[in-house]
Amino acid sequence: MDCPNEGKRAAAYARLFCPMLVRAVLLWLERMGVPQCHRGDVAGQVWLNACESWPRFDPKRGRPERWLNAITVHVASHYHERARKRRENWSVRSRCLIQRRMLLLRWSPTTSEPAPWMQ
């Protein structure tokens, strides 16, 4: 027995996976501040998430474009969160490197003291 939503799901699938929406996802990501150098990878993650969650799509809840936009927003926010953590980690690492460099500049091998990083 066919599901009553099956025809609507097939039409939604045809509307969803078309070249126009591929461009729309890239435009949404641009508007959400994803850098161009990462936009293709993030868009790929959007489409992967869309394919994986397609079985849960319900055409009664809204248009497929809105559903895809919600996925795009979620993936872009996840991208920005990871990028923020990468910046924080880089900031901590760079501070450690600067502190080590300062210790090296203050320490001289001619002194009788052991190197500060060996204490």
MODELLER restraints for C-alpha pairs under 7 A, 6 or more apart:
rsr = mdl.restraints
at = mdl.atoms
rsr.add(forms.Gaussian(group=physical.xy_distance, feature=features.Distance(at['CA:8:A'], at['CA:59:A']), mean=6.36, stdev=0.5))
rsr.add(forms.Gaussian(group=physical.xy_distance, feature=features.Distance(at['CA:9:A'], at['CA:59:A']), mean=6.16, stdev=0.5))
rsr.add(forms.Gaussian(group=physical.xy_distance, feature=features.Distance(at['CA:12:A'], at['CA:64:A']), mean=5.81, stdev=0.5))
rsr.add(forms.Gaussian(group=physical.xy_distance, feature=features.Distance(at['CA:16:A'], at['CA:64:A']), mean=6.04, stdev=0.5))
rsr.add(forms.Gaussian(group=physical.xy_distance, feature=features.Distance(at['CA:16:A'], at['CA:65:A']), mean=6.55, stdev=0.5))
rsr.add(forms.Gaussian(group=physical.xy_distance, feature=features.Distance(at['CA:25:A'], at['CA:43:A']), mean=6.55, stdev=0.5))
rsr.add(forms.Gaussian(group=physical.xy_distance, feature=features.Distance(at['CA:25:A'], at['CA:72:A']), mean=6.92, stdev=0.5))
rsr.add(forms.Gaussian(group=physical.xy_distance, feature=features.Distance(at['CA:26:A'], at['CA:39:A']), mean=6.73, stdev=0.5))
rsr.add(forms.Gaussian(group=physical.xy_distance, feature=features.Distance(at['CA:26:A'], at['CA:43:A']), mean=6.44, stdev=0.5))
rsr.add(forms.Gaussian(group=physical.xy_distance, feature=features.Distance(at['CA:29:A'], at['CA:39:A']), mean=6.63, stdev=0.5))
rsr.add(forms.Gaussian(group=physical.xy_distance, feature=features.Distance(at['CA:29:A'], at['CA:76:A']), mean=6.73, stdev=0.5))
rsr.add(forms.Gaussian(group=physical.xy_distance, feature=features.Distance(at['CA:32:A'], at['CA:76:A']), mean=6.97, stdev=0.5))
rsr.add(forms.Gaussian(group=physical.xy_distance, feature=features.Distance(at['CA:46:A'], at['CA:71:A']), mean=6.35, stdev=0.5))
rsr.add(forms.Gaussian(group=physical.xy_distance, feature=features.Distance(at['CA:46:A'], at['CA:72:A']), mean=5.62, stdev=0.5))
rsr.add(forms.Gaussian(group=physical.xy_distance, feature=features.Distance(at['CA:46:A'], at['CA:75:A']), mean=6.23, stdev=0.5))
rsr.add(forms.Gaussian(group=physical.xy_distance, feature=features.Distance(at['CA:50:A'], at['CA:68:A']), mean=6.81, stdev=0.5))
rsr.add(forms.Gaussian(group=physical.xy_distance, feature=features.Distance(at['CA:50:A'], at['CA:71:A']), mean=6.98, stdev=0.5))
rsr.add(forms.Gaussian(group=physical.xy_distance, feature=features.Distance(at['CA:103:A'], at['CA:116:A']), mean=6.63, stdev=0.5))
rsr.add(forms.Gaussian(group=physical.xy_distance, feature=features.Distance(at['CA:107:A'], at['CA:115:A']), mean=6.55, stdev=0.5))
